[in-house]
């Protein structure tokens, strides 16, 4: 039965990837295949579930392999680009890269998790990549954070905005800047600096090359971890990267 599950998964994958493959069978062969599959599914409906699970596992494996190749090809542009916002130990033995959108609810949910991770691991280096993908408010917020970096206030403003209202506006940014002691007039001016837009575009290009579909997304070692994760999952990924 396990062999049949594998064959069914292979057939499904083959037909999905190359519909012409199905046309290679004669009408009689297609009828026989359908009858065999139908009989097997009647005898054990779990076969289809197992076949779908096998397909998903294969797809995940292919995606991880592609991500590892992309990560290796990006090199220091990913982990040590000049001027990237960094938190934790600048000389840490493991670098975690977080792609995030300042308005993303899952990114906001991960803020205390990341703080706890850094609190437990004094040898971890975290690089932040702002990718404003959720509309004008996200772009406005990303520009403000990167402009705040010119005053040494990136992390302070990030924490203030991420813990504030999800609708990022000029008014909410002004309030966050005042709360963190940043010069609002200078911040507004620096937000128009071409280097800020260039950084955002570079981050978006990295996300595109890594095929990041949403935020947050984490690169740890040679692995991509998409979505909101538990502290334990992050710690395990860091520990694995540290072994290598």
Buried (B, 14 or more C-beta within 10 A) or exposed (E): EEEBBEBBBBBBBEEEEEEEEEEEEEEEEEEEBEEEBEEBBEEEEEBBEBBBEBBEEEEEEEEBEEBBEBBEEBEEBBBEBEEBBBBBBEEBEBBBBBBBBBBBEBBBEBBEBBEEBBEEBEEBBBBBBBBBBBEEBBBBBBBBBBBBBBBEBBBBBBBBBBEBEBEBEEEBBBBBBEBBEBBBEBBBEBBEBEEBBEBBEBBBEBBEBBEBEBBBBBBBBBBBBBEBBEBEBBBBBBEBBBEE
